Amino acid sequence: MAAAVPRQLPAVEKDSGFYWRAGEMGMLLIQRCACGRYQHPPLPRCADCGGDALAPAPVSGRARVATFTVNHQPWRPGLAVPYVFAVVELEEQAELYAMTNIVDCAPEAVSIGLSVEVQFERHEDVWLPMFRPRGTD
Ligand SMILES: [Zn+2]
């Protein structure tokens, strides 16, 4: 069973649940292969070496904004707009991306390359990894 993980919705499934729940422990977990490569979203096998010795590993939670959009459409009732949907590149590895929201700052303050760090937003049993600007003061 190698169903693709939906990228925009937190589908809390067997293979990806750790990503959405690790916030309970205050950490960001990313799937890592025994060969050292991180990959996200999680896959049944390593995209590099093909191995299946994969396990969630803690990462720093630090990243840079790779690209982003400012959304003005309230897709769900109660969703505050505008908000920033972004792809961030985690510092552990080049091209290791996570889709997220940038929070705790005005949309116009977000730029490509901005240094950000993870924080978690709990919704029932899901801890959404969000990112906020870091060390800007
Ligand atoms: Zn590998």
Boltz pocket constraint, residues with backbone or C-beta under 6 A from the ligand:
constraints:
  - pocket:
      binder: B
      contacts: [[A, 33], [A, 34], [A, 35], [A, 36], [A, 37], [A, 46], [A, 47], [A, 48], [A, 49], [A, 50], [A, 51]]
      max_distance: 6.0
